[in-house]
Amino acid sequence: MTLQAGNVCLDKEDAGLHPDARPGSYVLLAVSDTGTGIPTEILDKVFDPFFTTKGPGRGTGLGLSTALGIVRNHGGFITVSSTVGQGSRFAVYLPALPTTETRQPEQPRQHLSSGRGELILVVDDEPLILETAQATLEEHGYRVLTATDGKQAVDLFRGRCGEVRAILLDMMMPGMDGPTALATVTTLDAKVRIIGSSGQRVRVWEEQVLAAGRGAWLAKPYTAEQLLTTVARVLSEGKGER
């Protein structure tokens, strides 16, 4: 396996080779291997959500899709090339800062918003995100329920309907996905606040969350400060409705 990092500058002709590329300076992060390679008929599908060649229970097909969403949110793009029997190469291009100035020290973090025991349901199929969000919210005065898929979330919500004040809902999950779970929980409690979240910004999802859930959109990856600020805001907007 080979890791590569460097600075590259794409002109108009170079950028025209990829639909997400724009002329300019980029930081390149690439990884290549000498493995079995990816067959041509699969190569065009590797970034599709829930597409996987692994057997049941061995993968969800969301890793590359999520990575692509994160890179796109930062104005970058990913290329992939592969030859069967010789290996594959993934290259991440991230826009470079157009300055040589030394970055100023970050300002001290402002006081983070805290809860008063409100119950928050966090739904995400990625264990690290689920655990981190739970720990952050509990450390700042909230009570937390967790679910790893839409069906589990709906079952938990049905049992605590009226008590759950807000739901942090991942929109891309296997089985019952976020949009389906959203439609179900809002029929059980039209006043619950919804915070939709995903590594890919799909406008129809965002519009569905804001319209049906009357909440907010939180793009991944998000910081603890962004999470706490968003939760506090949607709860504040929902005051007086219960």
C-alpha positions in Angstrom: 0.0 0.0 0.0 1.3 3.5 -0.9 0.2 6.8 0.7 0.8 10.0 -1.2 0.3 13.7 -0.2 1.1 16.8 -2.2 0.1 20.1 -3.7 -1.4 20.1 -7.2 -2.8 22.8 -9.5 -5.5 21.9 -12.0 -6.0 24.0 -15.1 -9.3 24.2 -17.0 -8.5 21.2 -19.1 -7.5 19.1 -16.0 -10.7 20.1 -14.2 -12.8 19.2 -17.2 -12.0 15.6 -16.7 -14.1 15.4 -13.5 -17.6 16.8 -13.0 -16.9 18.0 -9.4 -13.5 19.6 -10.2 -12.8 23.3 -10.6 -9.6 24.9 -11.8 -7.3 25.9 -8.9 -4.9 24.7 -6.2 -5.6 21.5 -4.3 -4.1 19.3 -1.6 -3.9 15.8 -2.8 -4.3 12.8 -0.5 -4.0 9.4 -2.3 -3.9 5.8 -1.4 -3.0 2.9 -3.8 -2.5 -0.8 -3.4 -1.4 -3.8 -5.3 -4.4 -5.9 -4.5 -6.9 -7.7 -6.7 -8.4 -4.5 -8.2 -12.0 -3.6 -8.9 -13.9 -5.1 -11.9 -15.0 -2.5 -14.5 -18.7 -3.4 -14.1 -18.4 -2.5 -10.3 -16.1 0.5 -10.5 -18.9 3.0 -11.4 -20.9 1.8 -8.4 -18.4 2.0 -5.6 -19.7 5.4 -4.3 -23.4 4.4 -4.5 -25.1 4.3 -1.0 -25.8 0.7 0.2 -23.9 -0.9 -2.7 -21.6 -3.6 -1.4 -20.0 -6.8 -2.7 -19.7 -8.2 0.9 -22.0 -10.8 2.3 -24.8 -10.1 4.7 -23.7 -8.7 8.0 -20.2 -7.8 6.7 -20.8 -4.3 5.3 -23.4 -1.7 4.6 -21.8 0.0 1.5 -21.8 3.4 3.2 -18.1 4.0 3.8 -17.1 5.4 0.4 -20.5 7.1 0.0 -20.0 8.9 3.3 -16.4 9.8 2.5 -17.5 11.3 -0.8 -20.2 13.4 0.9 -17.7 14.8 3.4 -15.1 15.6 0.7 -17.8 17.3 -1.5 -19.0 19.4 1.5 -15.5 20.8 1.7 -15.5 21.7 -2.1 -13.3 18.7 -3.1 -13.7 15.5 -5.1 -12.5 11.9 -5.3 -11.1 10.0 -8.2 -10.7 6.2 -8.5 -8.8 4.0 -10.9 -8.3 0.3 -10.9 -7.0 -2.6 -12.9 -8.0 -6.1 -12.1 -5.1 -8.1 -10.8 -2.9 -5.0 -10.3 -4.6 -2.9 -7.7 -6.6 0.4 -7.1 -5.9 4.0 -6.4 -8.2 6.5 -4.7 -7.2 10.2 -4.8 -8.9 12.9 -2.6 -8.6 16.5 -3.9 -9.3 19.2 -1.3 -9.2 22.9 -2.2 -6.0 24.6 -0.9 -6.1 27.8 1.1 -5.1 30.7 -1.2 -2.8 32.3 1.3 0.7 32.0 2.8 -0.2 33.8 6.0 0.2 32.1 9.3 -3.2 31.1 10.7 -4.2 33.1 13.7 -4.7 31.2 17.0 -8.3 30.0 17.4 -10.4 32.1 19.8 -11.3 30.5 23.1 -14.4 28.4 22.8 -17.5 30.1 23.9 -19.6 28.7 26.7 -21.4 25.6 25.3 -25.2 25.4 25.5 -26.5 23.0 28.2 -29.8 21.2 28.7 -32.1 20.8 31.6 -32.7 17.1 31.5 -34.6 17.1 28.1 -34.7 13.6 26.5 -33.0 13.4 23.1 -33.2 10.4 20.8 -30.0 9.9 18.8 -30.3 7.6 15.7 -27.2 6.6 13.7 -25.9 3.4 12.4 -22.2 4.4 12.9 -21.2 3.4 16.5 -18.5 6.1 16.9 -20.9 8.9 15.9 -23.6 7.5 18.1 -21.4 7.1 21.2 -19.8 10.6 20.7 -23.1 12.4 20.3 -24.5 10.6 23.4 -21.5 11.4 25.5 -21.5 15.1 24.4 -25.2 15.5 25.1 -25.1 13.8 28.5 -22.1 15.8 29.6 -24.1 18.9 28.9 -27.3 18.2 30.8 -29.4 16.1 28.4 -30.8 12.6 28.8 -30.2 10.4 25.8 -31.8 7.4 24.1 -29.9 5.7 21.2 -30.9 3.7 18.3 -28.9 2.1 15.4 -31.6 2.0 12.8 -34.9 3.5 11.9 -37.1 0.6 13.2 -35.4 0.6 16.6 -35.8 4.4 16.7 -39.5 4.2 16.0 -40.0 1.4 18.6 -38.2 3.5 21.2 -40.1 6.6 20.3 -43.4 4.9 20.4 -42.7 3.8 24.0 -41.6 7.3 25.1 -43.9 9.4 22.8 -44.5 12.8 24.3 -41.4 12.6 26.5 -38.7 12.7 23.7 -38.2 16.4 22.9 -36.0 16.1 19.9 -34.5 13.4 17.6 -31.1 13.6 16.0 -31.8 11.4 12.9 -29.2 10.0 10.5 -30.8 10.0 7.0 -28.7 7.3 5.5 -29.2 3.9 7.2 -29.8 0.4 6.0 -33.3 -1.1 6.5 -35.6 1.7 7.6 -33.9 4.8 6.5 -34.1 8.3 8.0 -36.9 9.7 5.7 -39.1 6.7 6.5 -38.5 7.0 10.2 -39.1 10.7 10.1 -42.5 10.2 8.4 -43.4 7.6 11.1 -42.4 9.5 14.2 -44.1 12.7 13.1 -47.4 10.9 12.8 -47.0 9.7 16.4 -46.0 13.2 17.7 -46.3 16.1 15.3 -44.6 18.4 17.9 -41.3 16.5 18.3 -38.3 18.4 17.0 -36.2 16.8 14.3 -32.5 17.4 13.5 -31.7 15.6 10.3 -28.0 14.6 9.7 -26.0 13.2 6.9 -22.6 13.3 5.3 -24.3 14.0 1.9 -26.4 17.1 1.6 -29.4 15.9 -0.4 -31.8 18.9 -0.7 -35.0 16.8 -0.7 -34.0 15.3 2.7 -33.2 18.7 4.1 -36.5 20.1 2.9 -38.4 17.1 4.3 -36.8 17.6 7.7 -37.5 21.3 7.8 -41.1 20.9 6.6 -42.2 17.8 8.4 -40.0 17.9 11.5 -39.9 21.6 12.0 -36.3 21.3 13.1 -32.9 21.8 11.6 -30.2 20.2 9.4 -26.8 19.2 10.8 -24.2 18.2 8.2 -21.6 15.6 9.1 -19.0 15.8 10.3 -20.2 18.2 13.0 -18.4 19.4 16.1 -19.6 19.2 19.7 -20.3 22.9 19.6 -22.4 22.6 16.5 -24.4 19.7 17.9 -25.1 21.5 21.2 -26.0 24.8 19.6 -28.4 23.1 17.1 -30.1 21.1 19.8 -30.5 24.1 22.1 -31.9 26.2 19.2 -34.5 23.6 18.0 -35.7 23.1 21.6 -36.0 26.8 22.1 -38.0 27.2 18.9 -40.4 24.4 20.2 -41.0 26.0 23.6 -44.7 26.5 24.3 -45.9 23.8 21.9 -46.3 21.2 24.6 
